[in-house]
Amino acid sequence: MKRTLDDCYNERTTKTPRTEPNYQTMINDSTASIVGLLITRASAFENLNKFNDAIRDAHLVITQAPTQPQGYLLAGRLYSCQGRERLAYRILQKGLESNPDHGELQTMLTIAKERLERRIDFCSFLPAEVISAIWLYTGQNYIVEPMLVSKLWRTSIIQSTEPWQYIQSTEANMALANIMPTVGAKAQKLELAFNRHSCDYLPHGPCNMYLKCMIHGAFSNLKALHLNARMDANLLAAGLEQVKPTLMKLEVAYDMLLNEEARQENTILPLMRIMDICTNLTELKYVTHGSFGLPVRTKVEEPKSCALIRLDIFQHLVIDDEDYLSPEQLHSITVRCPKLRVITMRHFDFSYLDVLEGDCLLEHMYFINHDTDMPDNILLDYQQSGLRTLGIISNPFDLRDLWPFLNKHSETLQVLSFFLDRQHDFSGGRVLLPNVRELMMLQHAGIGGVNDREVASLVECCPSLETFSMLGGTLHETCLIALRESPKLQSLSLQATRIGGNSLRPLLKNPASMQLRHFRAYCLLVKELCLDSLTDIKTLEKIRLNCYVHGLDDPQRTKREYWEPFLEKLKSQDNQLKVVELDAIEFVDDQDMEALGGSKNLKQVVLQRLSNITDQGLRALVDFSPPTLKCVQVFDCMQITALAQEHARNMLWERNGHFNSSSLKPCTHK
């Protein structure tokens, strides 16, 4: 039977209608599931102490269900756990706008408000001087983080003066450059030390950011500037133009790997250009590689005079002697410094002495081997003229050629330091140096070098000698006798020095008549020191020992013959010894500490790199020592534990003394 069109239409109209799905219900159910999963994940993050991740999920809950209280409760609790009560209060208050009658939200809001009112911000209550001291001890490597806490803290830090008087910027705190326009006017000393690989010479490098602040007048009160990085020379010159009215001290140290490429990048500001700009400088230190930045022209037309009192010029890695400053180049520098009193240079040449004498009235001349040897805190005497200090330790020279110069300044010289490594006949020419109080001799170890008579003659020429130091070389009997006969000798220091005859007996022949107060022996054989005779010197106050046993000798026998009699005399005799420093002596053990503690007038003991000292030895030292012992210092004694150190600290604290310690951490290899 065929179906007609009407039959199909009637069948379609009479069929039961299909039910439509409820999409709103699906959305609500899915949202509830998502919210539940987010709350579960936030709780897991909270248990793992990942509060930032948990707070992020809490805000997602609020986004999914802004009218429900769960997200607000979760975020409020998390903020409170972090101590961020202000944020907790705000989020809970926002939750109450959608749920005004929710009891738990009201309770948490009340607690957050009470905590917020009870919270004390020390910036609001402490005096400004105390707050400034707090920011000072925070350190510039970490001071940026407190500035992000609140506007109040940021304002307090910026308005403080002490933290910004000395600004030291390195790779660890490059963010400081961003606030220099605000705090730069408080800086009196600025030090920029960046690794040469940090691209600090690029236009947007950290050094150049500081220089741009300097150009715009941010450092209006700057007195000292230390630069240990590459930077754009034109920017540096422009910056120096701005700070030159107040700048008194400048240090420019270029790295030792300067090359021709650095010259092409214009990262080297020449020394003469600095002197042209900063005529008010009193101290200038210029460290460079070879001849980079040093004057190439020897004649100066109408030189501009400057106020320099101290000038340090150090040349790294000079391969060719022609790269050293010539006398003409030195003259082009010093002729501009009529007030110069101190000069330090890398290389010594006799022709330098004539130039310096003709151009300046110097008090101190130093010719050194490394820029770290440059002396600090030099005292100047403007009421008296004349050379007081002459140090020549950069390269060896012939002492006979120096005697005429010493003769010329014999009445004013007080300190002499010489590097003598040449063997020659010492025949005449010497003069009396009546005011020399300090004499230091340097000689390469293992070189025969200077004859004994030369050193002894120097000692004999200094009747007022108080301090004698010998680094390397050999001290023979002639020199030891000369030192013994020095009536005013108070300090003797021997470092890596061989003793002729293997004994100091010629020096200590009559110890009771000596006036020696300080004795230092570094890297010497213990049997050469005659320590038992040292204790017979009634005026001796300080001993510093770093001694060892010869490889062919028996350590225990050496200790019995030379060390134990020394400690026994310290304990039994009446002496003035107040300070004992022991460093890296392999045979010193706990029993020696008990004997050392028996010294009657002991005030300070320093123990360093003593591998056999344990807790028992440290306890014996402080327990058996006299009440005069006020200071004990322990460095790198690996067997002394923190418990024994705390015992020593408490014992000394009861005597109004103090205890210091530090130790090296053992190396670990992966």
C-alpha positions as CSV (number, residue, x, y, z in Angstrom):
1,M,0.0,0.0,0.0
2,K,1.4,3.3,-1.0
3,R,1.7,6.1,1.6
4,T,0.4,9.5,0.4
5,L,1.8,12.9,1.2
6,D,-1.0,13.6,3.6
7,D,-0.3,10.4,5.6
8,C,3.3,11.4,6.1
9,Y,2.3,14.8,7.3
10,N,-0.3,13.5,9.8
11,E,2.3,11.0,11.1
12,R,4.8,13.8,11.7
13,T,2.4,16.1,13.5
14,T,1.1,13.4,15.8
15,K,4.6,12.1,17.0
16,T,5.6,12.8,20.7
17,P,7.9,16.0,20.9
18,R,11.7,15.5,22.0
19,T,12.7,17.1,25.4
20,E,15.4,20.0,25.1
21,P,18.5,19.7,27.6
22,N,18.8,22.2,30.6
23,Y,22.1,24.0,29.7
24,Q,22.0,26.3,32.7
25,T,22.1,23.2,35.0
26,M,25.0,21.9,33.1
27,I,26.9,25.2,33.6
28,N,26.2,25.3,37.3
29,D,27.2,21.7,37.8
30,S,30.5,22.2,35.8
31,T,31.3,25.4,37.7
32,A,30.8,23.6,41.0
33,S,33.1,20.8,39.9
34,I,35.8,23.3,38.8
35,V,35.5,25.2,42.0
36,G,35.8,22.0,44.0
37,L,38.9,21.0,42.1
38,L,40.5,24.4,42.4
39,I,39.9,24.5,46.2
40,T,41.4,21.0,46.5
41,R,44.5,22.0,44.5
42,A,44.9,25.2,46.5
43,S,44.8,23.2,49.7
44,A,47.5,20.9,48.3
45,F,49.6,24.0,47.4
46,E,49.1,25.4,50.9
47,N,50.3,22.1,52.5
48,L,53.5,22.3,50.3
49,N,54.0,25.9,51.5
50,K,53.5,27.2,47.9
51,F,51.3,30.0,49.0
52,N,51.6,32.1,45.8
53,D,50.3,29.2,43.7
54,A,47.5,28.6,46.3
55,I,46.5,32.3,46.1
56,R,46.4,32.1,42.4
57,D,43.9,29.2,42.5
58,A,41.9,31.1,45.2
59,H,41.5,34.0,42.8
60,L,40.4,31.6,40.0
61,V,37.7,30.3,42.4
62,I,36.5,33.9,42.9
63,T,36.5,34.4,39.1
64,Q,34.4,31.2,38.5
65,A,32.0,31.9,41.4
66,P,32.1,35.6,42.3
67,T,28.9,35.4,44.4
68,Q,30.0,32.4,46.4
69,P,32.0,32.8,49.7
70,Q,34.4,29.8,49.2
71,G,37.0,31.8,47.1
72,Y,37.0,34.8,49.5
73,L,37.4,32.6,52.5
74,L,40.2,30.7,50.9
75,A,42.1,33.8,49.8
76,G,41.7,35.5,53.1
77,R,43.1,32.5,55.0
78,L,46.1,32.3,52.7
79,Y,46.9,36.0,52.9
80,S,46.7,35.7,56.7
81,C,49.1,32.8,56.6
82,Q,51.6,35.0,54.7
83,G,51.1,37.9,57.2
84,R,49.5,40.1,54.6
85,E,46.6,41.1,56.7
86,R,45.8,44.2,54.7
87,L,45.2,42.1,51.6
88,A,43.3,39.6,53.6
89,Y,41.1,42.4,55.0
90,R,40.3,43.7,51.5
91,I,39.4,40.4,49.9
92,L,37.2,39.4,52.9
93,Q,35.5,42.8,52.7
94,K,34.8,42.3,49.0
95,G,33.3,38.9,49.8
96,L,30.9,40.4,52.3
97,E,29.5,42.7,49.6
98,S,28.1,39.6,47.8
99,N,27.3,37.7,51.0
100,P,26.5,40.3,53.7
101,D,25.0,37.7,56.1
102,H,27.7,35.1,55.9
103,G,28.9,34.4,59.4
104,E,32.3,32.9,58.7
105,L,33.2,35.8,56.4
106,Q,32.2,38.3,59.1
107,T,34.3,36.4,61.7
108,M,37.4,36.2,59.5
109,L,37.0,39.9,58.7
110,T,36.9,40.9,62.3
111,I,40.1,38.8,63.1
112,A,41.9,40.4,60.1
113,K,40.9,43.8,61.3
114,E,42.2,43.2,64.8
115,R,45.5,41.8,63.5
116,L,45.9,44.8,61.2
117,E,45.3,47.2,64.0
118,R,47.6,45.3,66.3
119,R,50.4,45.2,63.7
120,I,53.3,47.6,64.4
121,D,55.2,49.1,61.6
122,F,58.6,50.2,63.1
123,C,58.9,52.9,60.5
124,S,56.0,54.7,62.2
125,F,57.3,54.4,65.7
126,L,61.1,54.4,65.8
127,P,63.2,57.5,65.6
128,A,64.5,58.4,62.2
129,E,68.2,57.8,63.3
130,V,67.4,54.3,64.4
131,I,65.5,53.5,61.2
132,S,68.4,54.8,59.1
133,A,70.8,52.6,61.0
134,I,68.5,49.6,60.3
135,W,68.6,50.3,56.5
136,L,72.4,50.8,56.7
137,Y,72.9,47.3,58.2
138,T,70.5,45.7,55.7
139,G,73.2,46.1,53.1
140,Q,72.8,47.5,49.6
141,N,72.6,44.0,48.0
142,Y,69.2,43.5,49.8
143,I,67.9,47.0,50.3
144,V,65.8,47.0,47.1
145,E,63.5,44.3,48.4
146,P,62.3,46.3,51.5
147,M,61.5,49.2,49.1
148,L,58.8,47.0,47.5
149,V,57.0,46.3,50.8
150,S,55.1,49.5,51.0
151,K,55.2,53.2,50.1
152,L,56.0,54.0,53.7
153,W,59.1,51.8,53.7
154,R,60.2,53.1,50.3
155,T,59.9,56.7,51.5
156,S,61.8,55.8,54.7
157,I,64.6,54.2,52.8
158,I,65.0,56.9,50.3
159,Q,64.9,59.7,52.9
160,S,67.6,58.0,55.1
161,T,71.1,59.3,54.7
162,E,73.5,56.7,56.1
163,P,72.7,53.9,53.6
164,W,73.5,56.1,50.7
165,Q,76.7,57.8,51.8
166,Y,78.8,54.9,50.4
167,I,77.3,53.2,47.3
168,Q,79.0,50.0,46.1
169,S,77.4,48.7,42.9
170,T,78.3,45.2,41.5
171,E,76.5,42.5,39.5
172,A,74.7,41.6,42.7
173,N,72.8,44.9,43.0
174,M,72.5,46.4,39.6
175,A,68.9,47.5,40.3
176,L,70.4,50.2,42.5
177,A,71.1,52.2,39.4
178,N,67.4,52.9,38.9
179,I,67.0,54.9,42.1
180,M,70.2,56.9,41.8
181,P,68.4,60.0,40.5
182,T,66.6,60.1,43.9
183,V,69.3,59.2,46.3
184,G,72.5,60.1,44.5
185,A,72.8,63.5,46.1
186,K,73.4,61.8,49.5
187,A,76.4,59.8,48.1
188,Q,79.8,60.8,49.2
189,K,81.6,57.7,47.9
190,L,80.7,55.7,44.8
191,E,82.3,52.4,43.8
192,L,81.5,50.7,40.5
193,A,83.0,47.2,40.2
194,F,81.6,45.1,37.3
195,N,83.0,42.1,35.7
196,R,84.3,42.9,32.2
197,H,81.9,40.2,30.8
198,S,78.9,42.1,32.1
199,C,78.9,44.3,29.0
200,D,79.1,47.4,31.2
201,Y,80.7,49.4,28.4
202,L,77.6,49.1,26.3
203,P,75.2,52.1,26.0
204,H,72.7,50.6,28.5
205,G,75.2,48.8,30.7
206,P,75.1,49.4,34.5
207,C,78.2,51.6,34.6
208,N,77.0,53.9,31.9
209,M,73.6,54.2,33.7
210,Y,75.5,55.6,36.7
211,L,77.5,57.9,34.5
212,K,74.4,59.3,32.9
213,C,73.0,60.0,36.4
214,M,76.2,61.7,37.2
215,I,75.9,63.9,34.0
216,H,72.4,64.9,35.0
217,G,73.7,66.1,38.4
218,A,72.5,63.3,40.6
219,F,75.8,63.0,42.5
220,S,76.2,66.6,43.6
221,N,78.1,65.9,46.8
222,L,80.4,63.1,45.6
223,K,83.9,63.1,47.2
224,A,85.3,59.7,46.2
225,L,84.8,57.7,43.0
226,H,86.2,54.2,42.4
227,L,85.8,52.7,38.9
228,N,86.8,49.1,38.3
229,A,85.1,48.4,35.0
230,R,85.1,49.3,31.4
231,M,82.8,52.2,30.4
232,D,82.4,54.8,27.7
233,A,85.2,57.3,28.0
234,N,83.2,60.2,26.7
235,L,80.5,59.5,29.3
236,L,83.1,59.3,32.0
237,A,84.6,62.6,31.0
238,A,81.2,64.3,31.0
239,G,80.4,62.8,34.4
240,L,83.7,64.0,35.9
241,E,82.9,67.5,34.6
242,Q,79.8,67.5,36.7
243,V,81.3,66.2,39.9
244,K,84.7,67.9,39.8
245,P,83.8,70.7,42.2
246,T,83.4,68.2,45.1
247,L,85.4,65.2,43.9
248,M,88.6,64.7,46.0
249,K,89.6,61.1,45.4
250,L,89.4,59.1,42.1
251,E,90.4,55.6,41.3
252,V,90.3,54.2,37.7
253,A,91.3,50.6,37.4
254,Y,91.1,49.0,33.9
255,D,91.2,45.2,33.7
256,M,94.4,43.4,32.9
257,L,93.1,42.1,29.6
258,L,92.8,45.5,27.9
259,N,93.7,45.3,24.2
260,E,93.6,47.4,21.1
261,E,89.9,46.6,20.7
262,A,89.2,48.4,24.0
263,R,91.0,51.5,22.5
264,Q,88.8,51.3,19.4
265,E,85.6,51.0,21.6
266,N,86.6,54.2,23.3
267,T,86.6,52.7,26.8
268,I,89.9,54.2,28.0
269,L,90.0,57.7,29.4
270,P,93.7,58.8,29.4
271,L,95.4,59.9,32.5
272,M,96.2,63.4,31.2
273,R,92.6,64.0,30.3
274,I,91.5,63.1,33.8
275,M,94.1,65.6,35.2
276,D,92.8,68.3,32.8
277,I,89.2,67.8,34.0
278,C,89.6,67.2,37.7
279,T,92.1,69.9,38.8
280,N,90.8,69.8,42.4
281,L,91.6,66.1,43.0
282,T,93.9,65.4,45.9
283,E,94.3,61.6,45.3
284,L,94.4,59.8,42.0
285,K,95.0,56.1,41.3
286,Y,95.3,54.9,37.7
287,V,95.7,51.2,37.0
288,T,96.1,50.1,33.4
289,H,97.5,47.4,31.2
290,G,100.9,48.3,29.7
291,S,101.0,51.8,28.4
292,F,97.2,52.1,27.7
293,G,96.0,55.5,28.8
294,L,99.4,56.9,29.7
295,P,100.8,60.1,28.1
296,V,102.4,59.7,24.6
297,R,103.5,63.2,24.3
298,T,106.5,64.3,26.4
299,K,106.3,68.0,26.1
300,V,103.4,69.9,27.7
301,E,102.7,73.4,26.6
302,E,101.4,75.6,29.4
303,P,100.4,72.6,31.6
304,K,97.4,73.0,33.8
305,S,98.3,72.8,37.4
306,C,96.4,70.4,39.7
307,A,96.0,69.9,43.4
308,L,97.1,66.3,43.6
309,I,98.7,65.2,46.9
310,R,98.9,61.5,46.2
311,L,99.4,59.8,42.8
312,D,99.4,56.1,42.2
313,I,100.3,54.8,38.7
314,F,100.3,51.0,38.2
315,Q,101.0,49.2,34.9
316,H,99.8,45.6,34.6
317,L,101.5,43.0,32.4
318,V,104.3,45.1,30.9
319,I,106.1,42.8,28.4
320,D,108.4,45.3,26.8
321,D,110.5,47.6,29.0
322,E,109.8,50.4,26.6
323,D,106.2,50.3,27.8
324,Y,107.2,51.6,31.2
325,L,106.9,55.3,31.8
326,S,110.0,57.1,30.5
327,P,111.5,59.9,32.6
328,E,110.1,62.4,30.1
329,Q,106.6,61.0,30.4
330,L,106.8,61.0,34.2
331,H,107.9,64.6,34.0
332,S,105.0,65.6,31.9
333,I,102.7,64.3,34.7
334,T,104.5,65.4,37.9
335,V,105.4,68.9,36.6
336,R,101.7,69.6,36.9
337,C,101.6,68.5,40.6
338,P,103.5,71.0,42.7
339,K,101.7,69.9,45.9
340,L,102.5,66.1,45.3
341,R,103.6,64.4,48.6
342,V,103.1,60.7,47.8
343,I,103.8,58.7,44.7
344,T,103.5,55.0,44.0
345,M,104.7,53.4,40.8
346,R,105.1,49.9,39.3
347,H,108.7,50.1,38.1
348,F,111.8,51.7,39.6
349,D,114.5,53.5,37.6
350,F,117.2,55.8,39.1
351,S,116.3,58.5,36.5
352,Y,112.9,58.7,38.2
353,L,114.5,60.1,41.4
354,D,115.9,63.1,39.6
355,V,112.6,63.9,37.9
356,L,110.6,63.6,41.2
357,E,113.1,65.6,43.1
358,G,113.0,68.4,40.6
359,D,109.2,68.5,40.2
360,C,107.7,67.9,43.7
361,L,108.4,68.0,47.4
362,L,107.7,64.4,48.1
363,E,107.4,62.8,51.5
364,H,106.8,59.2,50.4
365,M,108.0,57.3,47.4
366,Y,106.9,53.7,46.7
367,F,108.0,51.4,43.9
368,I,105.9,48.3,44.3
369,N,105.3,45.0,42.6
370,H,101.5,44.8,42.7
371,D,98.7,47.3,43.0
372,T,97.5,45.5,46.2
373,D,100.7,46.5,47.8
374,M,99.8,50.2,47.7
375,P,99.9,51.6,51.2
376,D,96.8,53.0,52.8
377,N,96.3,55.7,55.5
378,I,99.6,57.5,54.9
379,L,100.2,60.3,57.4
380,L,101.5,63.5,56.0
381,D,103.4,66.1,57.9
382,Y,102.9,69.5,56.3
383,Q,105.0,71.3,58.9
384,Q,108.2,69.5,57.9
385,S,109.6,69.0,54.4
386,G,111.8,66.2,53.1
387,L,111.6,62.6,52.1
388,R,110.5,60.3,54.9
389,T,109.7,57.0,53.2
390,L,111.5,55.2,50.4
391,G,110.3,51.8,49.3
392,I,111.8,50.0,46.3
393,I,110.4,46.5,46.1
394,S,109.3,46.4,42.5
395,N,112.6,45.2,41.0
396,P,116.2,44.6,42.4
397,F,118.8,47.3,42.1
398,D,122.4,48.1,43.0
399,L,122.5,49.7,46.5
400,R,125.8,51.4,45.8
401,D,124.1,53.6,43.2
402,L,121.5,54.6,45.8
403,W,123.9,55.8,48.5
404,P,124.2,59.4,47.1
405,F,120.5,59.8,47.1
406,L,120.3,58.4,50.7
407,N,123.0,60.8,51.7
408,K,121.0,63.7,50.4
409,H,118.0,62.8,52.5
410,S,119.7,61.2,55.4
411,E,118.3,63.7,58.0
412,T,114.6,63.1,57.1
413,L,114.4,59.4,56.0
414,Q,112.4,57.3,58.5
415,V,111.3,54.2,56.6
416,L,113.3,52.2,54.1
417,S,112.1,49.1,52.1
418,F,114.5,47.5,49.6
419,F,114.5,44.6,47.1
420,L,118.1,43.4,47.0
421,D,118.9,40.4,44.9
422,R,122.3,41.3,43.5
423,Q,125.7,40.2,44.7
424,H,128.3,42.9,44.6
425,D,131.2,44.3,46.5
426,F,130.1,46.6,49.3
427,S,132.9,49.0,49.5
428,G,132.4,52.4,51.1
429,G,129.9,55.1,50.1
430,R,127.5,54.4,53.0
431,V,126.2,57.2,55.2
432,L,124.6,57.5,58.6
433,L,120.8,57.4,58.6
434,P,120.1,58.7,62.1
435,N,116.3,58.9,61.9
436,V,115.4,55.6,60.1
437,R,113.1,53.6,62.4
438,E,111.8,50.9,60.0
439,L,113.9,48.8,57.6
440,M,112.5,46.0,55.4
441,M,114.6,43.8,53.2
442,L,113.1,41.7,50.4
443,Q,114.9,38.9,48.5
444,H,113.7,36.1,46.4
445,A,113.8,32.8,48.2
446,G,116.5,30.3,47.0
447,I,118.7,33.0,45.6
448,G,122.2,33.6,47.0
449,G,121.9,37.3,46.2
450,V,123.0,39.9,48.7
451,N,126.1,39.4,50.8
452,D,125.7,39.3,54.5
453,R,127.9,42.4,55.0
454,E,125.6,44.6,52.9
455,V,122.5,43.9,55.1
456,A,124.6,44.3,58.3
457,S,125.9,47.6,57.1
458,L,122.4,48.9,56.4
459,V,121.5,47.9,60.0
460,E,124.6,49.6,61.4
461,C,123.7,52.8,59.5
462,C,120.4,53.1,61.3
463,P,121.2,53.7,65.0
464,S,117.5,54.5,65.7
465,L,116.2,51.3,64.1
466,E,113.0,50.1,65.9
467,T,111.5,47.6,63.3
468,F,113.4,45.2,61.1
469,S,111.7,42.9,58.6
470,M,113.2,40.3,56.3
471,L,111.3,38.5,53.5
472,G,113.1,35.7,51.9
473,G,116.9,35.6,51.7
474,T,119.3,34.5,54.4
475,L,120.4,36.1,57.6
476,H,124.0,35.3,58.6
477,E,125.8,35.7,61.8
478,T,127.1,39.2,60.9
479,C,123.6,40.6,60.4
480,L,122.3,38.9,63.5
481,I,125.0,40.5,65.6
482,A,124.3,43.9,64.1
483,L,120.6,43.5,65.0
484,R,121.6,42.4,68.5
485,E,123.6,45.6,68.9
486,S,120.8,47.9,67.7
487,P,119.9,49.6,71.0
488,K,116.4,50.6,70.1
489,L,115.2,47.4,68.2
490,Q,111.6,46.6,69.3
491,S,110.2,44.5,66.5
492,L,111.7,41.7,64.4
493,S,109.9,39.9,61.6
494,L,111.3,37.0,59.6
495,Q,109.3,35.5,56.7
496,A,110.6,32.6,54.7
497,T,114.1,33.6,55.7
498,R,116.9,31.1,56.1
499,I,119.1,31.4,59.2
500,G,122.8,31.2,58.6
501,G,124.3,28.7,61.0
502,N,120.8,27.3,61.6
503,S,120.3,29.2,64.8
504,L,119.3,32.6,66.2
505,R,121.8,32.2,69.0
506,P,124.0,35.1,67.8
507,L,121.0,37.4,68.1
508,L,119.9,36.0,71.5
509,K,123.3,35.8,73.1
510,N,122.3,38.2,75.9
511,P,118.4,38.2,75.8
512,A,118.0,40.0,79.1
513,S,119.6,43.2,77.7
514,M,117.4,43.3,74.6
515,Q,114.4,45.7,74.3
516,L,112.5,43.5,71.8
517,R,108.7,43.7,72.2
518,H,107.4,42.0,69.0
519,F,108.7,38.9,67.3
520,R,107.3,37.2,64.2
521,A,108.5,34.1,62.4
522,Y,106.7,32.8,59.4
523,C,107.7,29.6,57.6
524,L,110.9,29.0,59.6
525,L,112.3,25.8,61.0
526,V,111.4,25.5,64.7
527,K,114.9,24.4,65.7
528,E,116.4,27.6,64.3
529,L,114.3,30.0,66.4
530,C,115.7,29.2,69.8
531,L,112.3,29.8,71.4
532,D,113.5,29.1,74.9
533,S,115.9,32.0,74.7
534,L,113.1,34.3,73.4
535,T,111.3,33.9,76.7
536,D,114.3,35.4,78.5
537,I,113.6,38.7,76.9
538,K,111.8,40.6,79.7
539,T,110.2,43.2,77.4
540,L,108.7,40.7,74.9
541,E,104.9,41.3,74.6
542,K,103.9,39.6,71.3
543,I,105.0,36.4,69.5
544,R,103.6,35.3,66.1
545,L,104.8,31.8,65.0
546,N,104.4,29.8,61.9
547,C,107.2,27.2,62.0
548,Y,107.7,23.7,60.8
549,V,109.9,20.6,61.3
550,H,112.5,19.6,58.7
551,G,111.5,16.5,56.7
552,L,114.5,14.6,58.0
553,D,113.9,15.4,61.6
554,D,111.7,13.5,64.0
555,P,108.7,15.7,64.9
556,Q,108.3,14.4,68.4
557,R,112.0,14.7,69.2
558,T,112.0,18.2,67.8
559,K,109.0,19.1,69.9
560,R,110.6,17.8,73.1
561,E,113.9,19.6,72.5
562,Y,112.7,23.0,71.2
563,W,109.0,23.5,71.8
564,E,108.2,22.1,75.2
565,P,111.0,24.0,77.0
566,F,109.6,27.2,75.4
567,L,106.1,26.5,76.9
568,E,107.6,25.4,80.2
569,K,109.4,28.8,80.5
570,L,106.3,30.7,79.5
571,K,104.5,29.0,82.4
572,S,107.2,29.2,85.0
573,Q,109.0,32.5,84.4
574,D,107.8,36.0,85.1
575,N,107.5,37.7,81.7
576,Q,105.5,40.4,79.9
577,L,104.1,38.2,77.1
578,K,100.6,39.3,76.4
579,V,99.8,38.0,72.9
580,V,100.6,34.6,71.3
581,E,99.6,33.7,67.8
582,L,100.2,30.2,66.5
583,D,99.6,29.4,62.8
584,A,99.9,26.0,61.0
585,I,102.3,24.3,63.4
586,E,101.8,20.6,62.8
587,F,102.9,19.3,66.2
588,V,100.9,21.6,68.5
589,D,98.3,19.6,70.4
590,D,95.8,19.8,73.3
591,Q,98.5,19.4,76.0
592,D,100.3,22.5,74.7
593,M,97.1,24.5,75.1
594,E,97.0,23.7,78.8
595,A,100.6,24.7,79.2
596,L,100.0,28.0,77.2
597,G,97.1,28.8,79.4
598,G,99.5,28.9,82.4
599,S,101.3,32.0,81.2
600,K,100.6,34.7,83.9
601,N,100.1,37.9,81.8
602,L,98.5,36.5,78.7
603,K,95.8,38.7,77.2
604,Q,95.2,37.4,73.7
605,V,95.6,34.0,72.0
606,V,95.1,33.4,68.2
607,L,95.0,29.8,67.0
608,Q,95.0,29.3,63.2
609,R,95.1,26.2,61.0
610,L,96.1,23.9,63.9
611,S,94.8,20.5,62.9
612,N,95.6,18.7,66.1
613,I,93.7,21.0,68.5
614,T,90.4,19.5,69.6
615,D,87.6,20.6,72.0
616,Q,89.7,19.4,74.9
617,G,92.5,21.8,74.0
618,L,90.3,24.8,73.7
619,R,88.6,24.1,77.0
620,A,91.9,23.7,78.7
621,L,93.2,27.0,77.3
622,V,90.2,29.0,78.6
623,D,89.7,27.1,81.9
624,F,93.3,27.1,83.1
625,S,94.2,30.6,81.8
626,P,94.6,33.6,84.1
627,P,91.9,36.2,84.4
628,T,94.0,38.5,82.2
629,L,93.1,36.5,79.1
630,K,90.3,38.5,77.4
631,C,90.5,37.5,73.8
632,V,90.7,34.1,72.0
633,Q,90.5,33.8,68.3
634,V,90.2,30.4,66.5
635,F,90.4,30.2,62.7
636,D,90.2,27.0,60.6
637,C,90.9,24.6,63.4
638,M,88.7,21.8,61.9
639,Q,88.5,19.6,65.0
640,I,87.1,22.2,67.3
641,T,83.3,21.9,67.4
642,A,80.6,24.6,68.0
643,L,80.0,23.3,71.5
644,A,83.5,24.0,72.7
645,Q,83.5,27.4,71.0
646,E,80.3,28.3,72.8
647,H,81.9,27.2,76.1
648,A,84.9,29.4,75.4
649,R,82.6,32.3,74.5
650,N,80.7,32.0,77.7
651,M,83.9,31.8,79.8
652,L,85.4,34.9,78.2
653,W,82.1,36.8,78.4
654,E,82.2,36.3,82.2
655,R,85.6,38.1,82.1
656,N,84.3,40.9,79.9
657,G,86.3,39.4,77.0
658,H,85.3,38.1,73.6
659,F,85.7,35.0,71.4
660,N,86.0,35.0,67.6
661,S,86.0,32.0,65.3
662,S,85.7,31.0,61.7
663,S,86.2,27.8,59.8
664,L,86.6,26.7,56.2
665,K,83.9,24.4,54.9
666,P,85.2,21.1,53.6
667,C,85.2,20.8,49.8
668,T,82.7,18.5,48.1
669,H,83.3,17.1,44.7
670,K,80.4,16.0,42.5
